[in-house]
């Protein structure tokens, strides 16, 4: 996560966290068993926005598509929040 954050120039802008034991993934009920395909239980694909520790937007993907959690969706949600911050 640290190397990825540096590569993306996220330092000081985005907090990069790993969920090695899947505690967060379990709490969100976002586990998916991909043992046969990828050798382990993984996280479903999603994006979320938190404000003051409260999830304000949760965007779960269905069927392998990448549209609900795409960057453009998140940017739109953040822009919509600007007046409310």
C-alpha positions as CSV (number, residue, x, y, z in Angstrom):
1,X,0.0,0.0,0.0
2,X,2.8,2.4,0.8
3,X,4.5,1.9,-2.5
4,X,1.2,2.3,-4.4
5,X,0.4,5.4,-2.4
6,X,3.8,6.9,-3.3
7,X,3.4,6.0,-7.0
8,X,0.0,7.6,-7.1
9,X,1.3,10.7,-5.2
10,X,-1.4,10.1,-2.6
11,X,0.7,11.1,0.4
12,X,-1.1,13.7,2.5
13,X,-4.2,13.5,0.3
14,X,-5.5,9.9,0.7
15,X,-4.9,7.5,3.5
16,X,-3.9,4.2,2.1
17,X,-4.8,1.2,4.3
18,X,-4.5,-2.6,3.8
19,X,-7.1,-5.0,5.2
20,X,-4.8,-8.0,5.5
21,X,-7.1,-10.0,7.8
22,X,-10.2,-8.8,6.0
23,X,-11.7,-7.3,9.3
24,X,-13.1,-4.3,7.5
25,X,-14.2,-6.4,4.6
26,X,-16.1,-8.8,6.9
27,X,-17.7,-5.9,8.8
28,X,-19.0,-4.6,5.5
29,X,-20.2,-8.1,4.5
30,X,-18.2,-7.7,1.3
31,X,-16.3,-11.0,1.3
32,X,-16.3,-13.2,-1.7
33,X,-14.9,-16.7,-1.9
34,X,-12.5,-16.8,-4.9
35,X,-10.4,-19.7,-3.6
36,X,-10.8,-21.6,-6.9
37,X,-9.9,-18.6,-9.1
38,X,-7.4,-16.7,-7.0
39,X,-6.5,-19.0,-4.1
40,X,-8.3,-17.1,-1.3
41,X,-11.3,-15.2,0.1
42,X,-11.2,-11.7,-1.3
43,X,-13.1,-8.5,-1.1
44,X,-15.9,-7.6,-3.6
45,X,-15.3,-4.5,-5.6
46,X,-16.7,-1.3,-4.1
47,X,-15.9,2.3,-3.3
48,X,-17.0,4.3,-0.3
49,X,-16.8,7.8,1.0
50,X,-16.5,8.5,4.7
51,X,-16.9,11.8,6.5
52,X,-16.0,12.0,10.2
53,X,-16.0,8.1,10.4
54,X,-19.5,7.8,8.9
55,X,-20.0,6.2,5.5
56,X,-21.9,8.7,3.3
57,X,-21.7,6.9,0.0
58,X,-21.3,3.1,-0.7
59,X,-21.0,1.9,-4.3
60,X,-21.0,-1.8,-4.7
61,X,-20.3,-3.5,-8.0
62,X,-22.4,-6.4,-9.4
63,X,-21.4,-9.0,-11.9
64,X,-17.8,-8.0,-12.5
65,X,-18.6,-4.6,-14.0
66,X,-16.8,-1.5,-13.0
67,X,-19.3,1.4,-13.1
68,X,-20.7,2.0,-9.6
69,X,-17.3,2.3,-8.0
70,X,-15.6,4.1,-10.9
71,X,-13.5,7.2,-10.3
72,X,-16.0,9.4,-12.2
73,X,-18.8,8.3,-9.9
74,X,-16.7,9.0,-6.8
75,X,-15.7,12.4,-8.1
76,X,-19.3,13.3,-8.8
77,X,-20.3,12.3,-5.3
78,X,-17.5,14.4,-3.8
79,X,-18.4,17.4,-5.9
80,X,-22.0,17.1,-4.7
81,X,-20.8,17.0,-1.1
82,X,-18.7,20.2,-1.5
83,X,-21.4,22.6,-0.4
84,X,-22.2,20.3,2.6
85,X,-18.7,20.1,4.0
